[in-house]
Amino acid sequence: MNDGIALEYWETCDARHGGIIADINENSLCFRSLEDMQIGEELRITIFFSFGSGFDRFEVLARTKTKDLGCEEGWGVYEYELEFIGISESDLSKLKNFLRIRQRKRIYS
């Protein structure tokens, strides 16, 4: 399911990049990006989401697990599957809350 949820990611000491989440769960996520990365790279990820009239975010440390090259409206787009390898307790709580909100939206839409 593509909810168009934005994320920001970066490697240690490198420029920040953006992407769009294709799918997410408590252990991993799939996202699309224009950047080419290698399998096994570790990334710091910040995921931004809205709830009600506000915004929040959570951060995870993740590792690239798979990579596919696709094409979206004439652009070369990479799709990555990342496994979470580090998340704080407070961010894990935010992630679980985010997933519950998403599930409710799917049920009632």
Buried (B, 14 or more C-beta within 10 A) or exposed (E): EEBEBBBBBEEEEEEEBBBBBBEBEEEBBBBBBEEEBEEEBEBBBBBEBEEEEEEEBBBBBBBBEEBEEEEEEEEEBBBBBBEBEEBEEEBBEBBEBBEEBBEEEEEEE
